[in-house]
Amino acid sequence: MASQNSHMSFPNSQTSKASSILQIPEKASASSDIEVGGHGNDSDNPEDLGKLGYKQEFHRNLSLFSVFSVSFSLLGLLPSVATTMTYNLGYVGSPGLVWAWIIAIALVECVALSMAELCSSMPTSGGLYYAAAVLAPEGWGPFAAWVTGWSNYLGQLIGGPSINYSTASMLLGAVSIAHRSYTPSNYQLFLVTLTITAINAFIASLPTKLIARVNSASTYLNTVFLFVTIIVILAFAGKNHGFNDNHKVWSEITNYTEWPDGFAVLMSFCGAIWTMSGYDAPFHMSEETSNASVNAPRGIVLTATIGGLMGWVMQLVIAYTMVDQDAVVHTDSSMWAEFLSQVMSQKAALAIISLTVVSSFIMGQGNSIACSRIAYSYARDGVLPFSGWVAKINPTTKTPVNAVLLDFTVHTCVLLLIFAGEITIDAVFSVTAIGAFVAFTTPICMRVFSKDTKFRPGPWNLGKFSRTIGFFACFFVALMIPVLCFPTVKHPAPAEMNWTCLVFGGPMMLIIFWYFLSARKWFKGPRTGTSDPCIMEGVEPIHASSSSISTKK
């Protein structure tokens, strides 16, 4: 994609030598400029990460396809499309599946492109957390990193049990379709979800080379399952009842909310946002990626672009083959299951649901990998409780096994909320999208609106369109964050309430209070490759190589 655009440069492997420098401005009392960075074709070398202040501890066994596989698996297009029908179809009908989806995806792409540019400049597992610290106004680096890091981690941390809960629900729901007298109990749902979570944790603890193989196979399976589902739906629809006409699919807005049509269309964007929430994974796996300053940003853009387009094809298929839209929207069971039962036989519907369950499991496994890498990168900077233990790399697997165990423990505690009822567990799971969005755009906003920018583009960059694309990314997020917090009705009962603002805002307020009460005294942000960078004053670098720092007289 970008190789065909003169403004998005993917340098030739023979000429991309250290084309990006992450510059930290000097203190007023300093006598020299300190530059940290230089990410080019030599990014497989330990010295390259040392320029950003960290010791190379992972094996760089992930290729472009491998890192794309993790993030594409995390999208889980088939289960994501199945579970987000509530938002796009359930808010405005079939237009929410077609033109509203593609508008939302175009704006999500702006976020992904801006993120990829940051990744190329600063390819560390800390990702957006590191970028926020570097790009923040002077004196605000640690606070920016603290808010961005915790927001990102909360979104990823809650995302895991949310995905696995959906997987278990679909699995037990398939059993109830085959055996009408069976109704899953809470403890069965808890045990199945916990088992899935444990398997994901085991895979996330494997050596990087094995993880690459697993996720490569997972990507093929996800893609095959998606195409099989599309073909089966089209075949049954063509045989049984035909296809809907263009006017019905594209023009007939059916507003199922109590808000005006325009606002309901904005609410339907939530389907695309929830689906496209895993494209930051290559950023967090950049320390395990070969030629990370090029391959990691490419992985981000490929995930957002291919995922968005393939997701749209799936939405078109649903819109053109749906038999009774009102019955799907108002069903007491899963919209996906109701839609499939309208289009095809029960056996075929169960087979497609089975494929959806497997894809959902793969999605949860991708989340487990990305989340553990975030925990590791934050722990080595002292952000998390028990950071000294969490930040240790297992000497056998060369992966952050302790971080995986921390995430698994938290996931288990979250899953206990299943016994508190559906309203409670759904409220907690609502954190995922808004947490990710806040983290995604905090450093992008600093990049776009800062006049005295510290940003130095890496070998993959947007050229003269950088600020323009970043502006659209910030505009979209600023518009959608309030929308993500709205209920569908004007006077909601507790079961109809959107609890996102409370469930996300409450913990974040406590985290901010923790910073000003205590953390500001000891947390100075992520380390950089110098003992005296202005925004990280007083923090020694972690095993930074002396060759990582170039000082200009």
C-alpha positions as CSV (number, residue, x, y, z in Angstrom):
1,M,0.0,0.0,0.0
2,A,2.4,2.7,1.2
3,S,5.1,1.5,-1.2
4,Q,2.9,3.0,-3.9
5,N,2.6,6.3,-2.2
6,S,5.4,8.8,-2.3
7,H,4.3,10.2,1.0
8,M,4.5,6.9,2.9
9,S,8.0,5.8,2.5
10,F,9.1,2.2,3.0
11,P,12.8,2.5,2.4
12,N,14.8,0.0,0.5
13,S,16.6,-2.4,2.8
14,Q,20.0,-1.2,1.5
15,T,19.3,2.5,2.1
16,S,17.2,2.7,5.3
17,K,20.1,3.1,7.6
18,A,19.1,5.0,10.7
19,S,16.8,7.4,9.1
20,S,14.8,8.2,12.2
21,I,16.1,9.9,15.4
22,L,14.0,10.3,18.5
23,Q,15.3,13.6,19.9
24,I,15.0,14.5,23.5
25,P,15.4,18.3,24.0
26,E,18.1,19.4,26.3
27,K,17.6,20.9,29.7
28,A,18.2,24.6,30.0
29,S,21.4,24.0,31.9
30,A,22.7,21.3,29.6
31,S,25.6,22.0,27.3
32,S,24.7,19.6,24.6
33,D,21.9,18.1,22.6
34,I,21.1,14.5,23.3
35,E,19.7,12.4,20.6
36,V,18.3,8.9,21.2
37,G,17.1,6.7,18.3
38,G,18.2,5.7,14.9
39,H,15.9,2.9,13.8
40,G,16.7,1.5,10.4
41,N,17.6,-1.8,8.8
42,D,19.9,-2.7,11.7
43,S,17.0,-2.9,14.2
44,D,17.7,-6.5,14.8
45,N,20.8,-5.4,16.8
46,P,20.6,-5.0,20.5
47,E,22.2,-1.5,20.2
48,D,19.1,-0.3,18.3
49,L,16.8,-0.9,21.2
50,G,19.5,0.5,23.5
51,K,19.1,3.8,21.8
52,L,15.6,3.9,23.3
53,G,16.9,3.0,26.7
54,Y,16.3,-0.8,27.0
55,K,18.3,-4.0,26.8
56,Q,17.3,-6.4,24.0
57,E,15.9,-9.4,25.9
58,F,13.5,-11.0,23.4
59,H,14.5,-13.0,20.3
60,R,13.5,-11.1,17.2
61,N,11.8,-14.1,15.5
62,L,8.7,-12.3,14.2
63,S,8.5,-11.4,10.6
64,L,6.1,-9.0,9.0
65,F,3.6,-11.8,8.4
66,S,4.1,-13.1,11.9
67,V,3.4,-9.8,13.6
68,F,0.5,-9.2,11.2
69,S,-0.9,-12.6,12.1
70,V,-1.0,-11.7,15.8
71,S,-2.9,-8.5,15.3
72,F,-5.2,-10.0,12.6
73,S,-6.0,-12.8,14.9
74,L,-6.8,-10.3,17.6
75,L,-9.3,-8.6,15.3
76,G,-11.2,-11.9,15.0
77,L,-13.3,-10.6,12.1
78,L,-15.8,-13.5,12.1
79,P,-16.7,-13.4,15.8
80,S,-16.3,-9.6,15.9
81,V,-18.8,-9.1,13.1
82,A,-21.1,-11.6,14.7
83,T,-21.1,-9.9,18.1
84,T,-21.2,-6.3,17.0
85,M,-24.4,-6.6,14.9
86,T,-26.0,-5.2,18.1
87,Y,-24.4,-1.8,17.3
88,N,-24.6,-1.3,13.5
89,L,-27.6,-3.3,12.6
90,G,-29.3,-2.9,16.0
91,Y,-29.1,0.9,15.8
92,V,-30.0,1.9,12.2
93,G,-30.7,-1.3,10.3
94,S,-28.8,-2.4,7.2
95,P,-27.3,1.0,6.3
96,G,-25.3,0.6,9.5
97,L,-23.8,-2.5,8.0
98,V,-22.8,-0.9,4.6
99,W,-22.1,2.8,4.2
100,A,-21.9,3.7,7.9
101,W,-19.3,0.9,8.4
102,I,-17.1,2.1,5.6
103,I,-17.1,5.7,6.8
104,A,-16.1,4.5,10.3
105,I,-13.4,2.3,8.9
106,A,-11.9,5.2,6.8
107,L,-11.6,7.3,10.0
108,V,-10.2,4.3,12.0
109,E,-7.6,4.0,9.2
110,C,-6.5,7.5,10.1
111,V,-5.8,6.4,13.7
112,A,-3.9,3.4,12.5
113,L,-1.7,5.4,10.0
114,S,-0.8,7.9,12.7
115,M,-0.1,5.1,15.2
116,A,2.1,3.3,12.6
117,E,4.2,6.5,12.2
118,L,4.8,6.7,15.9
119,C,5.7,3.0,16.0
120,S,8.3,3.4,13.2
121,S,10.0,6.3,15.2
122,M,9.8,4.5,18.6
123,P,9.5,0.7,18.2
124,T,9.3,-0.5,21.8
125,S,6.9,-2.8,23.6
126,G,5.8,0.2,25.6
127,G,4.3,1.6,22.4
128,L,1.9,4.5,22.9
129,Y,3.0,4.8,26.6
130,Y,6.5,5.5,25.5
131,A,5.5,7.8,22.7
132,A,3.2,9.9,25.0
133,A,6.2,10.5,27.4
134,V,8.4,11.7,24.7
135,L,5.9,13.9,22.9
136,A,4.3,15.5,25.9
137,P,5.0,19.2,26.8
138,E,8.1,19.7,29.0
139,G,7.5,18.5,32.6
140,W,4.3,16.5,31.7
141,G,6.0,13.4,30.2
142,P,5.6,11.1,33.2
143,F,1.9,12.1,33.7
144,A,1.2,11.6,30.0
145,A,2.8,8.2,30.1
146,W,1.0,7.2,33.3
147,V,-2.5,8.1,31.8
148,T,-1.8,6.6,28.4
149,G,-0.2,3.4,29.8
150,W,-3.0,2.7,32.3
151,S,-5.7,3.4,29.8
152,N,-4.1,1.1,27.3
153,Y,-3.5,-1.6,29.8
154,L,-7.0,-1.5,31.3
155,G,-8.5,-1.8,27.8
156,Q,-6.3,-4.8,26.9
157,L,-6.7,-6.4,30.4
158,I,-10.5,-6.3,30.3
159,G,-10.5,-7.2,26.6
160,G,-9.2,-10.7,27.3
161,P,-12.0,-12.0,29.6
162,S,-14.5,-10.2,27.4
163,I,-13.5,-12.1,24.3
164,N,-13.2,-15.4,26.1
165,Y,-16.6,-14.9,27.8
166,S,-18.1,-14.3,24.3
167,T,-16.4,-17.5,23.1
168,A,-17.8,-19.6,26.0
169,S,-21.3,-18.1,25.5
170,M,-21.3,-19.0,21.8
171,L,-20.0,-22.5,22.6
172,L,-22.6,-23.2,25.2
173,G,-25.2,-21.4,23.1
174,A,-24.5,-23.9,20.3
175,V,-25.2,-26.7,22.7
176,S,-28.5,-25.2,23.7
177,I,-29.5,-24.9,20.0
178,A,-28.8,-28.6,19.5
179,H,-30.5,-29.5,22.9
180,R,-33.4,-27.1,23.5
181,S,-33.9,-28.2,27.1
182,Y,-30.3,-27.2,28.0
183,T,-29.7,-23.8,29.7
184,P,-26.1,-22.9,30.6
185,S,-25.6,-22.0,34.3
186,N,-23.2,-19.3,35.5
187,Y,-20.7,-21.8,37.0
188,Q,-20.6,-23.7,33.6
189,L,-20.0,-20.4,31.8
190,F,-17.3,-19.4,34.3
191,L,-15.5,-22.8,34.1
192,V,-15.5,-22.8,30.3
193,T,-14.3,-19.2,30.1
194,L,-11.6,-19.9,32.7
195,T,-10.4,-22.9,30.7
196,I,-10.1,-20.9,27.5
197,T,-8.2,-18.2,29.4
198,A,-5.8,-20.7,30.8
199,I,-5.1,-22.2,27.3
200,N,-4.5,-18.7,26.0
201,A,-2.0,-17.9,28.8
202,F,-0.1,-21.1,28.0
203,I,0.3,-20.2,24.4
204,A,1.3,-16.6,25.3
205,S,4.2,-18.1,27.4
206,L,5.7,-20.2,24.6
207,P,8.9,-19.1,22.9
208,T,8.5,-16.4,20.3
209,K,9.3,-18.7,17.4
210,L,6.5,-21.1,18.4
211,I,4.1,-18.2,18.9
212,A,4.9,-17.0,15.4
213,R,4.0,-20.5,14.0
214,V,0.8,-20.7,16.0
215,N,-0.4,-17.3,14.9
216,S,0.6,-17.9,11.3
217,A,-1.6,-21.0,11.3
218,S,-4.3,-19.0,13.2
219,T,-4.4,-16.3,10.5
220,Y,-4.9,-18.9,7.8
221,L,-7.7,-20.5,9.8
222,N,-9.4,-17.1,10.4
223,T,-9.2,-16.2,6.8
224,V,-10.5,-19.6,5.6
225,F,-13.3,-19.6,8.1
226,L,-14.4,-16.1,7.0
227,F,-14.5,-17.1,3.4
228,V,-16.2,-20.4,4.1
229,T,-18.9,-18.5,6.1
230,I,-19.4,-16.0,3.2
231,I,-19.7,-18.7,0.6
232,V,-22.1,-20.8,2.7
233,I,-24.3,-17.8,3.4
234,L,-24.4,-16.7,-0.2
235,A,-25.1,-20.3,-1.4
236,F,-28.0,-20.9,1.0
237,A,-29.5,-17.4,0.3
238,G,-29.3,-17.9,-3.4
239,K,-31.0,-21.2,-3.2
240,N,-33.7,-20.4,-0.6
241,H,-34.9,-16.8,-0.9
242,G,-32.6,-14.7,-3.1
243,F,-31.1,-11.3,-2.2
244,N,-32.3,-8.0,-1.0
245,D,-32.5,-5.0,-3.4
246,N,-30.1,-2.1,-3.3
247,H,-32.6,0.4,-2.0
248,K,-33.5,-1.7,1.0
249,V,-29.9,-2.3,1.9
250,W,-28.4,1.2,1.4
251,S,-31.3,3.6,1.9
252,E,-33.8,2.3,4.4
253,I,-32.6,3.6,7.8
254,T,-34.6,2.0,10.6
255,N,-33.8,3.8,13.7
256,Y,-34.1,1.4,16.7
257,T,-32.9,4.0,19.2
258,E,-34.7,6.9,20.7
259,W,-32.2,9.4,19.3
260,P,-32.3,11.4,16.0
261,D,-31.2,9.5,12.9
262,G,-27.9,11.4,12.5
263,F,-26.9,10.5,16.1
264,A,-28.1,6.9,15.7
265,V,-25.7,6.6,12.6
266,L,-22.8,7.9,14.8
267,M,-23.8,5.2,17.4
268,S,-23.6,2.6,14.6
269,F,-19.9,3.4,14.2
270,C,-19.4,1.6,17.5
271,G,-19.6,-1.7,15.6
272,A,-16.5,-0.8,13.5
273,I,-14.7,0.6,16.5
274,W,-15.2,-2.6,18.6
275,T,-14.2,-4.8,15.7
276,M,-11.1,-2.8,14.8
277,S,-9.5,-2.6,18.3
278,G,-6.5,-4.9,18.0
279,Y,-4.4,-3.2,15.3
280,D,-2.0,-1.8,17.9
281,A,-0.6,-5.3,18.7
282,P,2.4,-5.0,16.3
283,F,3.5,-1.9,18.3
284,H,3.6,-3.9,21.5
285,M,5.5,-6.8,19.8
286,S,8.1,-4.6,18.1
287,E,10.9,-5.8,20.4
288,E,10.2,-9.4,19.1
289,T,10.0,-8.2,15.4
290,S,12.8,-8.2,12.9
291,N,13.4,-4.8,11.3
292,A,10.8,-3.5,13.7
293,S,10.9,0.2,12.5
294,V,9.5,-1.0,9.2
295,N,7.7,-4.3,9.8
296,A,5.8,-3.3,12.9
297,P,4.2,-0.2,11.3
298,R,3.4,-2.2,8.2
299,G,1.7,-4.7,10.4
300,I,-0.5,-2.0,12.0
301,V,-1.5,-0.6,8.6
302,L,-2.1,-4.0,7.0
303,T,-4.3,-5.1,9.9
304,A,-6.4,-2.0,9.8
305,T,-6.7,-2.0,6.0
306,I,-7.3,-5.7,5.3
307,G,-9.4,-6.1,8.4
308,G,-11.6,-3.1,7.6
309,L,-12.2,-4.2,4.0
310,M,-12.8,-7.9,4.7
311,G,-15.1,-6.9,7.5
312,W,-17.0,-4.7,5.1
313,V,-17.4,-7.5,2.7
314,M,-18.9,-9.6,5.5
315,Q,-21.3,-6.8,6.4
316,L,-22.5,-6.5,2.8
317,V,-23.2,-10.3,2.7
318,I,-25.3,-10.0,5.9
319,A,-27.2,-7.0,4.6
320,Y,-28.0,-8.5,1.2
321,T,-29.1,-12.0,2.6
322,M,-31.1,-11.0,5.7
323,V,-34.7,-12.3,5.5
324,D,-36.4,-10.5,8.4
325,Q,-34.4,-7.6,9.9
326,D,-36.9,-6.8,12.7
327,A,-36.8,-10.4,13.9
328,V,-33.0,-10.4,14.0
329,V,-32.9,-7.1,15.9
330,H,-35.5,-8.0,18.4
331,T,-34.4,-11.6,19.0
332,D,-34.0,-12.8,22.6
333,S,-31.0,-14.8,21.6
334,S,-27.9,-13.9,19.6
335,M,-28.5,-11.8,16.5
336,W,-25.9,-13.8,14.6
337,A,-27.6,-17.1,15.5
338,E,-31.0,-15.7,14.5
339,F,-29.6,-14.4,11.2
340,L,-28.0,-17.8,10.4
341,S,-31.2,-19.6,11.2
342,Q,-33.2,-17.5,8.8
343,V,-30.7,-18.1,5.9
344,M,-29.8,-21.8,6.3
345,S,-30.7,-25.1,7.9
346,Q,-30.1,-25.7,11.6
347,K,-27.1,-28.1,10.9
348,A,-25.5,-25.5,8.6
349,A,-26.1,-22.7,11.2
350,L,-24.4,-24.8,13.9
351,A,-21.4,-25.5,11.7
352,I,-21.0,-21.8,11.0
353,I,-21.4,-21.0,14.8
354,S,-18.7,-23.6,15.4
355,L,-16.3,-21.8,13.1
356,T,-17.2,-18.5,14.8
357,V,-16.3,-20.1,18.2
358,V,-12.9,-21.2,16.9
359,S,-12.2,-17.8,15.5
360,S,-13.2,-16.2,18.8
361,F,-10.8,-18.4,20.6
362,I,-8.0,-17.4,18.3
363,M,-8.9,-13.7,18.9
364,G,-8.6,-14.2,22.7
365,Q,-5.2,-15.9,22.2
366,G,-4.0,-12.8,20.3
367,N,-5.2,-10.6,23.1
368,S,-3.3,-12.6,25.7
369,I,0.0,-12.2,23.8
370,A,-0.4,-8.4,23.3
371,C,-1.6,-7.8,26.8
372,S,1.3,-9.7,28.4
373,R,3.8,-7.6,26.4
374,I,2.2,-4.4,27.6
375,A,2.4,-5.6,31.2
376,Y,6.1,-6.5,30.8
377,S,7.0,-3.2,29.2
378,Y,5.2,-1.2,31.9
379,A,6.6,-3.3,34.7
380,R,10.2,-2.8,33.7
381,D,9.6,1.0,34.2
382,G,8.0,0.3,37.6
383,V,4.4,1.2,36.7
384,L,2.7,-1.9,37.9
385,P,2.5,-3.5,41.4
386,F,5.2,-6.2,41.9
387,S,7.0,-4.7,38.8
388,G,10.4,-6.3,39.7
389,W,8.8,-9.8,39.4
390,V,6.5,-9.0,36.5
391,A,9.4,-7.6,34.4
392,K,11.5,-10.8,34.5
393,I,12.0,-12.7,31.2
394,N,11.8,-16.5,31.5
395,P,15.3,-17.8,30.8
396,T,14.0,-20.8,29.0
397,T,11.3,-19.4,26.7
398,K,12.7,-15.9,26.5
399,T,9.1,-14.5,26.9
400,P,7.5,-12.6,29.8
401,V,5.9,-15.6,31.6
402,N,5.4,-13.7,34.8
403,A,3.5,-10.9,33.0
404,V,1.3,-13.7,31.5
405,L,0.6,-15.0,35.0
406,L,-0.3,-11.6,36.3
407,D,-2.8,-11.1,33.5
408,F,-4.2,-14.5,34.0
409,T,-4.8,-13.8,37.7
410,V,-6.5,-10.5,37.0
411,H,-8.6,-12.2,34.3
412,T,-9.8,-14.8,36.7
413,C,-10.8,-12.2,39.2
414,V,-12.8,-10.3,36.5
415,L,-14.5,-13.5,35.5
416,L,-15.9,-14.0,39.0
417,L,-18.2,-11.1,38.2
418,I,-20.1,-13.6,36.0
419,F,-21.8,-14.6,39.3
420,A,-22.9,-11.0,39.9
421,G,-25.2,-11.0,36.8
422,E,-25.2,-10.1,33.1
423,I,-25.6,-6.3,33.7
424,T,-22.4,-6.2,35.9
425,I,-20.2,-8.2,33.6
426,D,-21.3,-6.3,30.5
427,A,-20.6,-3.0,32.3
428,V,-17.1,-4.1,33.1
429,F,-16.5,-5.3,29.5
430,S,-17.5,-1.9,28.1
431,V,-14.1,-0.5,29.2
432,T,-12.3,-2.1,26.3
433,A,-13.0,0.2,23.4
434,I,-12.9,3.5,25.2
435,G,-9.7,2.6,27.0
436,A,-8.0,1.7,23.7
437,F,-9.2,4.9,22.0
438,V,-7.9,7.2,24.8
439,A,-4.5,5.5,24.6
440,F,-4.4,5.4,20.8
441,T,-4.8,9.1,20.4
442,T,-3.1,10.8,23.4
443,P,0.3,10.7,21.7
444,I,-1.2,11.4,18.3
445,C,-2.8,14.6,19.6
446,M,0.6,15.7,21.0
447,R,2.2,15.0,17.7
448,V,-0.5,17.0,15.8
449,F,-1.0,20.0,18.0
450,S,2.4,20.5,19.5
451,K,4.3,23.4,17.8
452,D,7.7,22.6,19.3
453,T,7.5,18.9,18.4
454,K,10.1,16.4,19.5
455,F,8.9,13.9,17.0
456,R,11.4,12.5,14.5
457,P,9.9,10.4,11.7
458,G,11.2,6.8,11.3
459,P,11.7,5.1,8.0
460,W,7.9,4.5,7.7
461,N,6.2,7.9,7.7
462,L,3.3,9.8,6.3
463,G,5.4,12.7,4.9
464,K,3.6,16.0,4.5
465,F,0.2,14.4,5.3
466,S,1.3,13.4,8.8
467,R,-0.5,16.2,10.7
468,T,-3.5,16.2,8.4
469,I,-4.2,12.5,8.9
470,G,-3.4,12.8,12.6
471,F,-6.0,15.7,12.8
472,F,-8.7,13.5,11.4
473,A,-7.7,10.7,13.8
474,C,-8.0,13.1,16.8
475,F,-11.3,14.5,15.5
476,F,-12.8,11.1,15.1
477,V,-11.9,10.0,18.6
478,A,-13.0,13.2,20.2
479,L,-16.4,12.8,18.4
480,M,-16.8,9.1,19.3
481,I,-15.8,8.9,23.0
482,P,-19.0,10.6,24.2
483,V,-21.0,8.5,21.7
484,L,-19.5,5.3,23.2
485,C,-21.0,6.3,26.5
486,F,-24.6,6.9,25.3
487,P,-27.4,4.4,26.0
488,T,-29.9,3.6,23.2
489,V,-32.8,5.1,25.1
490,K,-33.3,8.5,26.6
491,H,-34.5,7.3,30.0
492,P,-32.7,4.0,30.6
493,A,-33.4,1.4,33.2
494,P,-30.4,-0.2,34.9
495,A,-30.4,-3.0,32.3
496,E,-30.5,-0.4,29.5
497,M,-27.9,1.9,30.9
498,N,-24.5,2.4,29.2
499,W,-22.1,2.1,32.1
500,T,-18.9,2.8,30.2
501,C,-18.3,6.3,31.6
502,L,-18.6,5.0,35.2
503,V,-16.7,1.8,34.8
504,F,-13.8,3.4,32.8
505,G,-13.9,6.8,34.4
506,G,-14.0,5.5,38.0
507,P,-10.7,3.5,37.8
508,M,-9.0,6.2,35.8
509,M,-9.9,8.9,38.3
510,L,-8.4,6.6,41.0
511,I,-5.3,6.1,38.9
512,I,-4.9,9.8,38.4
513,F,-5.4,10.4,42.1
514,W,-2.7,7.7,42.8
515,Y,-0.3,9.6,40.5
516,F,-0.6,13.0,42.2
517,L,-0.7,11.5,45.7
518,S,2.2,9.1,45.3
519,A,3.4,8.0,41.9
520,R,4.7,11.5,40.8
521,K,7.3,11.2,43.5
522,W,8.9,8.0,42.1
523,F,7.5,7.5,38.6
524,K,9.5,9.4,36.0
525,G,8.2,7.7,32.9
526,P,9.8,5.2,30.6
527,R,13.6,5.0,30.5
528,T,15.5,6.4,27.5
529,G,19.1,5.8,26.3
530,T,20.7,8.5,28.3
531,S,21.2,9.1,32.0
532,D,20.0,12.6,31.8
533,P,17.1,13.2,29.4
534,C,15.1,16.2,30.4
535,I,11.7,14.4,30.6
536,M,13.1,11.5,32.5
537,E,15.2,13.3,35.1
538,G,16.6,11.2,37.8
539,V,16.0,7.8,36.2
540,E,18.9,5.7,35.2
541,P,18.7,3.9,31.8
542,I,18.1,0.1,31.8
543,H,21.3,-1.5,30.5
544,A,21.6,1.2,27.8
545,S,24.7,0.8,25.7
546,S,27.1,3.7,25.7
547,S,27.1,3.4,21.9
548,S,23.4,4.2,21.9
549,I,23.9,7.9,22.6
550,S,25.2,10.4,20.1
551,T,26.2,13.8,21.7
552,K,26.6,16.8,19.4
553,K,28.9,19.5,20.5
